[in-house]
Amino acid sequence: MANYVCAVCAYEYDPEVGDPDGGIAPGTPFEDIPDDWVCPVCGATKDQFDLEEG
């Protein structure tokens, strides 16, 4: 599973960790996160995340 990085604050979404505080269970691929989810650090929307390269 790929990691995604917030273009606003550089928060890295790791699918192995998920976002338990945001209701996203560990093991949830970024593509399966609801569209209304926002970055837990800065509140950026899901479309402001980029696939981590490398």
Secondary structure as UniProt FT lines:
FT   STRAND          4..6
FT   TURN            7..9
FT   STRAND          12..13
FT   TURN            15..17
FT   HELIX           20..22
FT   TURN            26..27
FT   HELIX           30..32
FT   TURN            35..36
FT   TURN            40..42
FT   HELIX           46..48
FT   STRAND          49..51
//
